[in-house]
Amino acid sequence: MPALRLLGRKWLAASDDLVFPSIFELLFRFVWLVLIALVVEVLYPITWQCETEGWHGGAFVRLYLCGTLALQACLMLLLAALAQQSARGTITDTDSRKLVAPLLLLKVFLVLPEVGLNVMGTMWMFCEVVECTVTDKFSSIVIQSIVLFNWVQLGLTVFGLFMVFDPLGSVNYGDIQDTPNQVRHHRKVTGLWSRRFRWAFCWLKRDEHGKEAFQQVAALLSALFRSTDLVPSDVVAGCVLLRVRQKRETREMRRIQMLNDEEPIYTTDVNKIFSETPPWMNLEDAMHYLRLSIAAYGWPYVLYRHCFTGFCKLASHLTCCCCRPKNSIVTDDNCCLCHFAGVKYMSKLSADDIIFASFNNRVFELPFCVIADHDRESVVVAVRGSISLRDIFTDFSAGSERFEADGLPEDTAAHKGMSMGAAKMLRRLLPVLDRTFQQFPHYDLVLTGHSLGAGVAVLVALKLRPKYPHLKVFAFSTPAGLISREAARFTESFVLSIGVGDDLVMRLSVHSIENLRTKVIQTIHATKLPKYRIMLNGFGYALFGVPARDLESTWRRPEDLEANNSDDSDALLVQGVSTEAALVSRNVFARRFSSARLFTAGRILHIVRRKRMGIEKKVRTQEPTYEMRWACPEDFMELQVMPRMLLDHLPENVHRTIQTVIEEKHSYRVTQVV
């Protein structure tokens, strides 16, 4: 940061991104140099015995060998200089790396003689044009290998240039300061992202709302990252630094709580947690409905959980193509009803208990199942979560749009992709529910889902509640950017939302991503480490955790981190940060993709792994593994860069957590009785 300027334009790489590529190529070329030197030692005397007429004999070979040897030596010196220069200074201290651009330009120009020499090597070894036969097998293999690897390396170089090419790299930040140019630039960036999506995901264009989803996600990405002057490696380094910063903030918070002798927020007492809740809010029912929401994932989830035996587990539930009934309750499944087989296997239900199953998966359209749960006398609507690329585009169509339902304030807004998914689902669901409740008039209506399915289930429930006032929703890992605050408060009476640990999706919203972008920029400015050190530390953190010494030694002035918690971009005007970088950051902090802030819905039970203290780390005790509390939506407005932020979202881990809490609760009761 900022992006590297070369050949009059910006690229999607920075001047401090060349340390590891240069070292890797340096080692690779050192091996080449040693092998070429050995070949020259063997072949150079022999070349004088070859035909010398014209350039088809010994002179041609000597030129190739000596030229390749000299070029490799020059490139090694150049790569060593590039690595040394690229490693200097912090991420924002570009002045200390001002020689990187001319050195890189020189390396680009040296590609021309490298291509020429490689053409000569190809003519000698593969085209039989040069009249100088090599009888030494070792030398022949070495030259052929070097020629082939050189072509591969040149191909990778071209591919690398393509990957870091920025189509809008010729635009300077100063050229888009006025509002008309900002709007024009935003349209260009949005169009660029949209074209990338249409090219990369061309099969999605056939969906009814495919192009609309491309445009929505393109507008979001354009608004988030335009004019930030961040390159991909800056974002990765910023996330590593955020992990250190957030661990430091957590340590300081715990220290303050200990000094103030505050009561712990979380508790292991399950009975205390549910003492003031309605009877239907309990972990046993939650685990039961979570199993049904997991079943909605169908056969892909079975194969994911049972990689080697999944097909065998599904085989007994499959339906032969010729035996499939014409008036099937299953729609949009394949000929053998594989999705339906997955639902039956995971739910442990018979086909008669599954009233309807739609597996139509399009952009803004999710599969769902309607199940007759006779044990609990309820009709269950299980909505599938994200499992396909179409679902990802539904997730990231994260703009807000007006959402209308009886009982909600007039200005209620909801996640656009989930709102459209709920509207499409209702068209199929309403006739099915009418028929089902004619058959089971005394049953209750329960909706459940995980992740994206949880968000859609909540919005569908809001639409259905006037007709079914006693419905309930069991939502798991509900996305944060779902619905406006007053509507979220309205859902607390009929929605139980359960989240585990550091779940990423429960904190994922447009607002939290914008805050993450802001914190990444602030944290990058605050560090005193070069980028290559941050990347190396990141590997160490992933394996061994963040050591206590890094909580303080990573920053220029650790006390400035607290000041940067506000959106005051003037704090960025520190030593080594350019004025342009500060102006870019100030513009970014002030910019918001959506004026409406969206929150997660329902009454939120947050379950976390209990931190073992003192002797518990060494001795196995009977203390509970997890602790929990009732949280509010505002607690999930900031993204946390944690090791388990993806794992805690997986449905099997949510199920395992709830199951462990229930088992430990029962074992604790047995211990008390004994």
C-alpha positions, 0 to 999 in steps of 0.5 A: 500500500499504495499499489505499485506504479509501473509503466505509467499505471497502477497494478494489483501488487505493491512494492513490498510483495516481491520478497518471497517471489524473488527469493523463490526465483533466486533459489530456482535460478541458482540451481539453473546456474549450477547446472548450466555451469556444469554443462558449459564445463563439459560441452564448451571444448566439444563445440569447437569440433562442431560444424562452424559454417554459418550460425548452425554449429559450434558458434551458435551453441557457444553463444547459447551456453555463454549467454544463458550463463551470463543472463542467469548470473545477472538475473540472480543479482537483480533478484537479490537486489529486488528482494532486499529492496522490497523488504525495506520499510513498513507497508506504508513506507513506500519511499524506502522502496523507491528502487523497486520499480526501476529494478522490476522494469529492468527485469521485465526488459530482460525477458526479451533476451531470455526469450531469444536464448530459449528459442535458440535452446529449443532450436538446438535440442528439439528442432535438429536445426543446429549441427552440433550433436550432444553425446553426453546424456547428462548434458542433453537432459539438463539442457532440455529440462532447462529449456522446458522449465524456462518456457513454463517460467515465462508462461507463469510470468505472463500469467502473473502479469495478467493476474496483477493487471488493473484495467483501471490502473491508469486512473489517479486518485486526484482525478476522481475527487469531484462528485461527477468523476466519483460517480463515473469511476464507480460505474466503471468499477461496477461494470468491470466486476460485472463483466468478470462475473459474466465471464467467470460464471457464464452458466448463471446468466441463464437464471432469471435473476442472474444478471441482476445478482451480478450487478448487485454484487458488483456494486457492493464490491465497487463501493467497498474497495474503490479508491482504497489503494489496497492490493490483495496482499495488503488485505491479507496482512491487515487481517493478520494484524487485526488478529493481533489487535483483537487479541490485545483488546480482548486481553485488556478487556479481561484485565479491566473486568478483573480489576472491577471485579465484574460478574462474568457475562457467560454462564454454564448454568443451562437452567438459569439461561432458560429460566425466563424463556417460553417453554418452547425455547429449549436446547432439546427442541433446537437440536431436533430442528437443527437436524431437520435443517441439516437434512435439507442440504441433501446428498452433497452434505452426506458425501461431505460428511462421509467421503468414502461411504456416503454413496453406500449410505444413500443407496438404500434411499435412492429411487429407481428412475422407472419406479418414480411416481408421476405425481411426486411430492418431490420437484426439481430433483434428479432422476434417482431422487438423490437429494430426497434420499439425502433428506431421508437419510439425515432426518431419519424420516420415512418418505410418508412424513415428507409432505413436499420437497423442492430442490429448485436452486437458482439465484434468489431461490432456495430448496426447502422441505415441508415435513410432518413431525408427528412426535412434536405435532408440528409441520416443519419447513426446513430451508436449505443454507448456502451450498452452491455458487448461486447461493453465494450470489444470493448471500452477497446481494447484500443491499437493503430493500423495503420489506413489508409485513403486518406488524412491522414498522413502515420503514423496515428494510431487509437483506435484498437477496434473502428478501427476494428468496423469501418472496419466491419461496412463498409462492410455492409454500403457501399452497402446500401449507394450505393442503397440509393444515387441512390434513393436520389442523391441530399441528403447529407451524415451525420454520428452521434453517441454517445460515442463509436458510435461517435468514430466509426462514425468518423473513418467510415467518414474518410474512406467514405470521398473520395467517399462522400467529403461533408459528415458531422459528429455530434459526442457526448461525443467522446472518447479521445483515438480515433486517432493521433493528425494530423488526429484529426486536419484533421477532424476539417473541417467536424466533430462537437464534443460536450461534456458536463461538466466533461464527463469521456469518453471524457477524457478516453484514455490509456494515461489518465489512465496511468496518473491517475495511476501515480497521484494516487500513488503520491497522496497516498504518499503525504497524511497524513491521514490514509485510514479509514479517507479517506474512511469516508471523501469520503462518506462525499464528495459524500453527501456534497462536499469537504470542504475548510479546507480539501484542505490543511489539507489532505496533509503532505506538500501542496506545494509538490503537485505542485512538484509532477505534474511532473513525478519525482519519486524521490519526493516520497522518503519522510518520511515514504515511503519505498525504495521498494515503491519508486522503484516500483513507478519509474518503473511504471512512466516510463512504457507506454502501447502504444507509440502512443498518441491518441486524440479526433477528430473534432472541440470540443464544450465543454459546462459546467454549469455556476458557480453561484456567489454572489447573484445568489446563493440566488436569481433566475436570468435570466442568462444562465445556461450553458457556452461554448467554443471551446476546443482542444484535449489536454484539455481532456488528464487528467481524472478528478475525479468529482461527475458528471463525469458519469452523464455528459456522459449519452445521455439524459443529453447531450440532456437536456443540448443542449436543455436548451442552445437553449431554453435560447438562444431563450428566451433571444432573445424574452427578447431583442425584448420586 
